[in-house]
Amino acid sequence: STYGDRDHQSVEGARERLGAIVRDTAARGGRILIPAFAVGRTQEILYELHLLRREGKVPEIPVILDSPLAIHATGIFEAHPDLFDRGEALVGEVAELFRFPLVRFTRKVQESKALHGMHGPMIIIAASGMAESGRILHHLLHGAGDPRNTILIVGLQAEHTLGRRIVERRPMLKIFGEEVPLRAQVEVLDGYSAHADRPGLLEWAEAVRGTSRRRQEVWPVQGEEGPRESRAAALAQRGFRASSPAPGERVR
């Protein structure tokens, strides 16, 4: 029930919004800083940027993947093209989904540090996805205070994480012990989430109920209290025996 109280934007809608964010930020001369999970989300964003570039919907600006773990994970994806979804637009058209002329992978620390001295618009994708560790912290330290930049959130940000404080647009962020003003634009795209949204969860629950004659008991346990309570209430309205358990509560 991580997203038990909301509906996701469609992937197509998220792609169009991603393109608009890149165009707007590039026009300001800023950077798009994307905290991304190394496995799955990074590759999805690279794919989307590749598609947008082929369609001419984003300008020709550098796309930097600045995460050794994400680079390694991308190599594993590339080694198994037989597992790709053939229904996706680019899968049957190009040999390399995650590498196109604008993309640059930075493995070495010196390469990563050198990005801070570069000028002009660019997209930087770096772990960790909730901005709690990794190279994204250095980019936020140098870039969160610049109003030309955009911090683009493309995944769940749990409570008490730096990513969550960015989503909440806190005026000051603490990074490596330093107070950094949040002047960059903040954009959130939840259309890429791997977690089901409100309609998806209801659809799944109804399908499961159809496999049993017993009245289904449901305990939403993933996610924060608000979404859990909302999910339990919605399921109860549909005839499920649903409740959101309290911390430490046991059910037999």
Secondary structure, 3 states (H helix, E strand, C coil): CCCCCCCCCCHHHHHHHHHHHHHHHHHHCCEEEEECCCCCHHHHHHHHHHHHHHCCCCCCCCEEECCHHHHHHHHHHHCCHHHCCCCCCCCCCCCCCCCCCCEEECCCHHHHHHHHHCCCCEEEEECCCCCCCCCHHHHHHHHCCCCCCEEEECCCCCCCCHHHHHHCCCCEEEECCEEEECCCEEEECCCCCCCCCHHHHHHHHHHHHCCCCCCCEECCCCCCHHHHHHHHHHHHHCCCEECCCCCCCCCC
